[in-house]
Amino acid sequence: QVQLVESGGGLVQAGDSLRLSCAASGRTLSGYVMGWFRQAPGKEREFVAAINWSGGNTQYADSILGRFTISRDSAKNTVYLQMNSLKPEDTAEYFCAARFFIINEYRYWGQGTQVTVSS
């Protein structure tokens, strides 16, 4: 079992930055892929970014490429999502998730943290 707890959301203005954190517990994350997803009201959940815990390889959605950066701190068992140049369309509930690298489905999910960007 992997428990995930997100934090760092809030209300900001367009152009501002935020850093989301996802603290993981329950087991070692070696071999896991950590992802960030978001869901805006009335829309489906969408992929934002992912990082391979062991190798550090990253993947990003086109909509946030160049503005968001995913990273991890092995010592703290924490994944971060640095969000710069925020836009109103980035407003959503942001979720952290984890999957074992050979399994396509994300099995573990956090409770989410709200990000609201005003224009």
C-alpha positions as CSV (number, residue, x, y, z in Angstrom):
1,Q,0.0,0.0,0.0
2,V,1.1,3.5,-0.8
3,Q,-0.5,6.5,1.0
4,L,-0.3,9.9,-0.8
5,V,-1.0,13.3,0.7
6,E,-1.0,16.4,-1.4
7,S,-0.5,19.9,-0.2
8,G,0.4,23.4,-1.6
9,G,-2.7,24.3,-3.4
10,G,-4.3,27.8,-3.1
11,L,-5.7,30.9,-4.8
12,V,-3.2,32.8,-6.9
13,Q,-3.3,35.3,-9.7
14,A,-2.5,34.7,-13.4
15,G,1.3,34.6,-13.8
16,D,2.0,33.5,-10.3
17,S,3.7,30.3,-9.2
18,L,2.8,27.5,-6.9
19,R,4.6,24.3,-5.8
20,L,2.5,21.3,-5.0
21,S,3.9,18.5,-2.8
22,C,2.9,14.9,-2.6
23,A,4.2,13.0,0.5
24,A,4.2,9.3,0.1
25,S,4.3,6.7,2.8
26,G,3.7,3.0,3.3
27,R,6.5,1.5,1.2
28,T,9.5,2.3,-0.8
29,L,8.8,4.0,-4.1
30,S,11.6,2.2,-6.0
31,G,10.0,0.9,-9.2
32,Y,7.1,3.2,-9.1
33,V,6.0,6.0,-11.4
34,M,4.6,9.1,-9.7
35,G,2.1,11.2,-11.6
36,W,0.2,14.4,-11.2
37,F,-3.3,14.7,-12.7
38,R,-5.9,17.4,-12.5
39,Q,-9.7,17.7,-12.9
40,A,-11.5,21.0,-13.5
41,P,-15.3,21.3,-12.8
42,G,-17.3,19.6,-15.4
43,K,-14.3,18.1,-17.1
44,E,-12.6,14.8,-17.1
45,R,-9.5,14.2,-15.2
46,E,-6.4,14.8,-17.3
47,F,-2.7,13.8,-17.0
48,V,-0.3,16.6,-16.1
49,A,3.1,15.1,-15.5
50,A,4.9,11.9,-14.3
51,I,8.3,10.9,-13.1
52,N,10.0,7.6,-12.8
53,W,11.0,7.4,-9.2
54,S,14.1,5.3,-9.8
55,G,15.5,6.8,-13.0
56,G,14.1,10.3,-12.8
57,N,12.7,10.2,-16.4
58,T,9.8,12.7,-16.8
59,Q,6.8,13.1,-19.0
60,Y,4.6,16.1,-19.5
61,A,1.2,17.0,-21.0
62,D,1.6,19.4,-23.9
63,S,-0.7,22.0,-22.2
64,I,1.8,22.6,-19.4
65,L,5.1,21.9,-21.1
66,G,7.6,24.5,-20.3
67,R,5.6,25.9,-17.4
68,F,5.4,23.0,-15.0
69,T,8.3,20.8,-13.6
70,I,7.9,17.5,-11.8
71,S,10.6,16.4,-9.4
72,R,11.2,14.1,-6.5
73,D,13.1,14.1,-3.2
74,S,14.1,10.5,-2.3
75,A,15.1,11.5,1.2
76,K,11.7,12.9,1.9
77,N,9.7,10.5,-0.2
78,T,8.0,13.4,-1.8
79,V,7.1,14.4,-5.3
80,Y,6.8,18.0,-6.3
81,L,5.0,19.9,-9.1
82,Q,6.5,23.4,-9.6
83,M,3.9,25.4,-11.5
84,N,5.0,28.7,-13.1
85,S,3.2,31.2,-15.3
86,L,-0.1,30.0,-14.1
87,K,-3.2,30.6,-16.2
88,P,-6.9,30.6,-15.3
89,E,-7.3,27.4,-17.3
90,D,-4.9,25.7,-14.8
91,T,-7.7,26.0,-12.2
92,A,-8.5,22.5,-11.1
93,E,-8.2,19.9,-8.3
94,Y,-4.7,18.4,-8.5
95,F,-4.1,14.8,-7.6
96,C,-1.0,12.8,-7.0
97,A,-1.0,9.2,-8.0
98,A,1.3,6.2,-8.1
99,R,1.7,3.0,-10.2
100,F,4.2,0.3,-10.4
101,F,6.2,0.8,-13.6
102,I,5.0,-2.4,-15.4
103,I,1.4,-1.6,-14.7
104,N,-0.3,1.1,-16.8
105,E,-3.1,1.9,-14.3
106,Y,-2.4,4.3,-11.4
107,R,-3.5,2.3,-8.4
108,Y,-2.9,4.8,-5.5
109,W,-4.3,8.3,-5.3
110,G,-4.2,11.2,-3.0
111,Q,-7.1,13.2,-1.8
112,G,-6.3,16.2,-4.0
113,T,-5.5,19.8,-3.5
114,Q,-7.3,22.8,-5.1
115,V,-5.5,25.3,-7.3
116,T,-7.5,28.4,-8.4
117,V,-6.0,30.9,-10.7
118,S,-7.7,34.2,-11.0
119,S,-7.4,36.4,-14.1
